[in-house]
Structures are given as C-alpha cells and as structure tokens.
Amino acid sequence: MAASNMKAIKRRIKSVESTMQITKAMELVSSSKLRHAKERADKAVPFFNLLYQTMSEVASEAVGFHSVYTELSETGAALLIIIAGDRGLAGGFNVNTFRLAEKRIRELKEIGREVVLMTIGKKASEHFAKSDCRVLGTFDGLSETITPRRALRMAEHIISLFDEGHIAMIDLFFTNLVSPLQQEARQMSVLPVPNLERATGLQSLTNYEPSPEAVFDSLIPQYLAGILYCTAVDTYASEQAARRLAMENATDNAQEMIDDLSLKYNRARQASITQELTEIVSGANAQE
C-alpha cells in the first residue's frame, strides 16, 4: 500500500515540475516582451504630448475659435473603443477594464445615447460579442504589432464616421502600466477634445493658413492615432506585466507543492522502511 502511494506522489511531483518549467519559461518571455513594449510606449509619449500642446496653442491663440471636434453634438452615437489582452494566463488583467466599459455603457443608455463598440484584443472581442451594442470592428492581435501608420489608418476611418455624423463622441478604455507590479484600468474621453489648455490674454504672433480651425482640424487624425498607438502599446505592456506576475506566482506555488509532496514522499518512504524492518524483526522473532 505504501509503495503504490509513493509511486503516485512521485508521478505528481514530476507533473508539477513539468508545469513549473512552463510557467517559468512564460515568466521569462513576458519579462522580455515587457521591456520592449515599455520602450515603445516611452518613445511614443513625447510625440503625443507635443502634438497636444500644439493643438492647445492653436485653440488658445485664435480669437473666437470654434471646431466641431471640441463641441458635443446632440445627435450621433457614442463610440467606445475597448483595448484588452489577446491571451489568457494573466490573472484578472481584463476584468477591471470591462467593468469600466460596462458602467459607461449603462450611463450612456440611461441618457438615451446610442452606444457602438470597437474592440482591440481577442479577450475584448469575445467578451463584448455577447453585448447588445453594435460592434463596428474587432482587431485581434493588434496591440503587439501596431504601428503609427496602422493607428493613423484606423484614426482616419473613425474620424470619417465622426464627420459624417454617425458618431458624436469617443471614449477609450485601456490599462495603464503604473509599474511592473501595478496595472490600472482607465477611461479616456477622446472626442470632443477635452481639457484644451487655452491661454487667455495672449496676443498671437502666429498666422494660421487658411485658418486656425482648419489647422486644428487637420491635426485631429494624428491626435487620435497618437492616442490609439500609445494606449494600445501601454495595454500590451500591462498585459505582459500582469502575465509575468501571474506566472511568477504560479511558479512559486508549484515550488511549494513540490516541497509539500517531497515531504509526503519522504514520510511515506520512511513509513515503508519502518514497516519492512518491523516485518523482518517479527519474522526473526517467530523463527526463534
């Protein structure tokens, strides 16, 4: 009985060791991908900040500035762009983003605004496929391979829908990499352009041709493309950080299981040896 129990424990130890090798390898892969994704995100942020600063300057220096991209229309749907991960084994990485988006959907429906969705990431596509909101597009695997040019093409398509009056506002949901140990789900209002830092009382020394509004409007596709690119890369980096942490915890748990099983194996082995010695002694005494 003890021998069969020892064999079962040994098989279990080998199984856990194989799992631990996989989780350790996935942890190392995620660490490498995290570094590259963070570098991409860090390089993109300065461009976006400069672009936003330029837009603020155009809006603040123009007298009586007016643009359709800064005012909310009463007609048209609300477009929610939801960025999530493409693979599992990352703990509860996507849950908070989905909760934020679902809360916003309820808020918009309560005020009578139609809601349409655009999902980036396989997990977002799968989750919101069950939603009663119309899905304009799904982009699986985009966060890992996105380029500024691809983001610009997406932005131009979205802006065309805005210009045609099909959508009146855009909210974006993504995960921000606060640190390798902390990821935070966030909501961002994209259009109408919010929080423009308009300076007052300054005399402009810049002439915009054909007009400040035309210059401002021409920057909108690049503005949206910059946001899409930065948030997609940021979400991808967050996914890798979450997966690295999940795999690290899984590896630690596997090691604890191996230690516990090894202890049980040694106890079973000791019990088996003790039983054999007892049988030998009993047999010797019986012969006497």
SULCORRA-V667943 format. One record per residue. N is the residue number from 0. RES is the residue in one small letter. PHI is phi in degrees with one decimal (* if undefined). NEAR is the number of other C-alpha atoms within 10 Angstrom. D_LAST is the distance of its C-alpha to the last C-alpha in whole Angstrom. Layout:
N_RES_PHI_NEAR_D_LAST / N_RES_PHI_NEAR_D_LAST
//
This chain:
0_m_*_7_28 / 1_a_-65.5_15_28 / 2_a_-64.2_12_29 / 3_s_-67.2_10_32 / 4_n_-65.6_13_33 / 5_m_-64.3_19_33 / 6_k_-64.8_12_35 / 7_a_-64.8_12_38 / 8_i_-65.9_19_38 / 9_k_-65.3_17_39 / 10_r_-63.3_11_41 / 11_r_-64.2_16_43 / 12_i_-62.5_21_43 / 13_k_-64.2_12_45 / 14_s_-64.0_13_47 / 15_v_-67.0_19_48 / 16_e_-62.2_17_49 / 17_s_-64.9_12_51 / 18_t_-63.2_15_53 / 19_m_-64.4_21_53 / 20_q_-62.9_13_55 / 21_i_-67.9_14_57 / 22_t_-64.7_23_58 / 23_k_-66.5_18_58 / 24_a_-63.3_16_61 / 25_m_-65.8_20_63 / 26_e_-62.5_23_63 / 27_l_-67.5_14_64 / 28_v_-64.1_14_67 / 29_s_-64.9_20_68 / 30_s_-62.9_18_69 / 31_s_-66.7_14_71 / 32_k_-64.8_18_73 / 33_l_-62.6_23_73 / 34_r_-60.9_14_75 / 35_h_-65.4_12_77 / 36_a_-66.1_20_78 / 37_k_-65.7_20_79 / 38_e_-63.2_13_81 / 39_r_-61.8_16_83 / 40_a_-65.0_20_84 / 41_d_-64.2_13_85 / 42_k_-74.1_11_87 / 43_a_-82.1_18_89 / 44_v_-60.1_16_89 / 45_p_-57.5_11_92 / 46_f_-62.2_14_94 / 47_f_-64.0_19_94 / 48_n_-61.6_13_95 / 49_l_-66.3_11_98 / 50_l_-63.5_17_99 / 51_y_-65.1_20_99 / 52_q_-63.3_14_101 / 53_t_-62.7_14_103 / 54_m_-62.8_22_103 / 55_s_-63.3_17_104 / 56_e_-66.2_19_107 / 57_v_-62.5_23_108 / 58_a_-68.4_23_108 / 59_s_-82.2_21_109 / 60_e_-85.5_21_112 / 61_a_-90.4_19_114 / 62_v_-76.5_12_116 / 63_g_65.9_8_116 / 64_f_-60.1_14_113 / 65_h_-147.4_13_111 / 66_s_-146.6_14_109 / 67_v_-66.8_15_107 / 68_y_-85.6_21_104 / 69_t_-116.2_18_104 / 70_e_-126.4_14_105 / 71_l_-82.2_13_103 / 72_s_-83.1_14_105 / 73_e_-77.3_9_105 / 74_t_-110.3_13_104 / 75_g_102.7_18_101 / 76_a_-85.7_21_97 / 77_a_-97.4_22_95 / 78_l_-95.7_27_93 / 79_l_-108.4_25_89 / 80_i_-98.2_26_87 / 81_i_-115.1_25_84 / 82_i_-107.5_32_82 / 83_a_-139.6_31_78 / 84_g_-80.5_28_75 / 85_d_-106.9_21_74 / 86_r_-131.6_13_71 / 87_g_-88.6_13_68 / 88_l_57.6_15_65 / 89_a_-127.9_18_67 / 90_g_67.2_14_66 / 91_g_-95.0_12_69 / 92_f_-56.3_24_71 / 93_n_-88.0_23_74 / 94_v_-59.6_13_73 / 95_n_-65.3_17_76 / 96_t_-63.6_22_79 / 97_f_-63.6_21_78 / 98_r_-64.1_12_79 / 99_l_-60.5_16_82 / 100_a_-64.4_23_83 / 101_e_-66.3_13_83 / 102_k_-63.3_11_84 / 103_r_-66.3_17_87 / 104_i_-60.3_20_88 / 105_r_-62.7_13_88 / 106_e_-61.2_12_90 / 107_l_-67.9_14_93 / 108_k_-67.7_12_92 / 109_e_-64.5_10_93 / 110_i_-95.2_8_97 / 111_g_85.0_10_97 / 112_r_-91.6_17_97 / 113_e_-67.9_18_95 / 114_v_-120.4_22_92 / 115_v_-123.0_20_91 / 116_l_-121.4_25_88 / 117_m_-137.4_20_88 / 118_t_-110.9_25_84 / 119_i_-122.6_23_83 / 120_g_112.1_23_79 / 121_k_-62.1_19_77 / 122_k_-66.2_20_75 / 123_a_-68.4_24_78 / 124_s_-61.5_23_80 / 125_e_-67.2_14_77 / 126_h_-67.6_14_77 / 127_f_-91.3_19_81 / 128_a_-66.0_15_81 / 129_k_-87.9_8_80 / 130_s_-72.8_11_83 / 131_d_-85.8_9_86 / 132_c_-83.8_13_88 / 133_r_-71.7_14_90 / 134_v_-102.2_18_88 / 135_l_-77.9_13_91 / 136_g_-171.1_13_88 / 137_t_-126.5_19_85 / 138_f_-131.8_15_84 / 139_d_-87.6_19_80 / 140_g_72.6_17_79 / 141_l_-78.7_21_82 / 142_s_-59.6_25_81 / 143_e_-74.1_17_79 / 144_t_-113.5_10_82 / 145_i_-62.4_15_85 / 146_t_-125.6_15_88 / 147_p_-55.6_15_91 / 148_r_-67.2_12_93 / 149_r_-64.2_14_91 / 150_a_-62.7_21_91 / 151_l_-67.0_20_95 / 152_r_-63.1_14_95 / 153_m_-62.8_15_93 / 154_a_-62.5_22_95 / 155_e_-63.4_16_98 / 156_h_-65.1_12_97 / 157_i_-65.0_20_96 / 158_i_-64.7_19_100 / 159_s_-64.4_13_102 / 160_l_-66.1_15_100 / 161_f_-66.4_21_101 / 162_d_-63.2_13_105 / 163_e_-81.2_10_105 / 164_g_86.7_13_104 / 165_h_-72.1_17_101 / 166_i_-127.1_22_99 / 167_a_-116.3_24_100 / 168_m_-154.4_24_97 / 169_i_-133.7_22_94 / 170_d_-116.1_18_91 / 171_l_-123.6_22_88 / 172_f_-122.6_25_84 / 173_f_-152.6_30_82 / 174_t_-118.9_27_79 / 175_n_-94.8_22_80 / 176_l_-82.7_24_78 / 177_v_-71.0_11_78 / 178_s_-159.6_10_75 / 179_p_-58.8_17_72 / 180_l_-104.8_11_70 / 181_q_-139.6_12_73 / 182_q_-124.9_20_75 / 183_e_-125.7_15_77 / 184_a_-71.1_21_79 / 185_r_-136.1_15_83 / 186_q_-117.5_18_86 / 187_m_-130.4_15_89 / 188_s_-83.3_14_93 / 189_v_-102.0_20_94 / 190_l_-132.3_23_98 / 191_p_-56.0_17_100 / 192_v_-59.3_20_99 / 193_p_-95.3_12_98 / 194_n_55.7_9_99 / 195_l_-66.7_15_101 / 196_e_-81.5_13_102 / 197_r_-88.1_13_106 / 198_a_-80.4_12_108 / 199_t_-119.1_9_111 / 200_g_78.0_7_114 / 201_l_-104.9_9_114 / 202_q_-92.8_11_117 / 203_s_-75.4_12_115 / 204_l_-106.7_7_116 / 205_t_-112.6_11_115 / 206_n_-103.3_11_117 / 207_y_-106.8_14_115 / 208_e_-117.7_9_116 / 209_p_-76.8_8_117 / 210_s_-163.6_13_115 / 211_p_-58.5_23_113 / 212_e_-62.7_20_111 / 213_a_-65.7_12_111 / 214_v_-64.5_15_109 / 215_f_-60.1_20_107 / 216_d_-62.6_17_106 / 217_s_-69.0_11_106 / 218_l_-85.1_16_103 / 219_i_-59.1_20_101 / 220_p_-58.4_20_99 / 221_q_-68.4_21_98 / 222_y_-60.7_21_97 / 223_l_-66.6_23_95 / 224_a_-62.4_24_93 / 225_g_-62.5_23_92 / 226_i_-65.8_21_91 / 227_l_-59.9_27_89 / 228_y_-65.3_26_88 / 229_c_-62.3_25_87 / 230_t_-72.1_25_85 / 231_a_-66.5_31_83 / 232_v_-67.4_31_82 / 233_d_-63.4_25_81 / 234_t_-65.2_31_79 / 235_y_-63.8_31_77 / 236_a_-63.3_31_76 / 237_s_-64.1_31_75 / 238_e_-61.9_29_73 / 239_q_-64.9_28_71 / 240_a_-64.9_27_70 / 241_a_-65.4_26_69 / 242_r_-69.0_26_67 / 243_r_-60.0_29_66 / 244_l_-65.8_20_65 / 245_a_-64.1_20_63 / 246_m_-71.1_24_61 / 247_e_-64.2_19_60 / 248_n_-64.9_15_59 / 249_a_-64.5_19_57 / 250_t_-64.0_23_55 / 251_d_-63.5_15_54 / 252_n_-64.8_14_53 / 253_a_-64.5_21_51 / 254_q_-64.5_16_49 / 255_e_-65.0_12_48 / 256_m_-64.1_16_47 / 257_i_-63.3_21_45 / 258_d_-62.1_13_44 / 259_d_-65.4_13_42 / 260_l_-66.4_18_41 / 261_s_-63.3_16_39 / 262_l_-64.4_12_38 / 263_k_-63.8_16_36 / 264_y_-63.1_20_35 / 265_n_-64.3_14_33 / 266_r_-66.5_13_32 / 267_a_-64.6_19_30 / 268_r_-64.8_16_29 / 269_q_-64.7_13_27 / 270_a_-64.1_14_26 / 271_s_-64.8_16_25 / 272_i_-64.6_13_23 / 273_t_-61.7_12_21 / 274_q_-65.4_13_20 / 275_e_-63.5_12_19 / 276_l_-63.0_12_17 / 277_t_-62.3_12_16 / 278_e_-65.3_12_14 / 279_i_-65.4_12_13 / 280_v_-63.2_11_11 / 281_s_-63.1_11_10 / 282_g_-66.0_11_9 / 283_a_-64.8_10_7 / 284_n_-65.1_9_5 / 285_a_-66.6_8_5 / 286_q_-69.6_6_4 / 287_e_-70.1_5_0
//
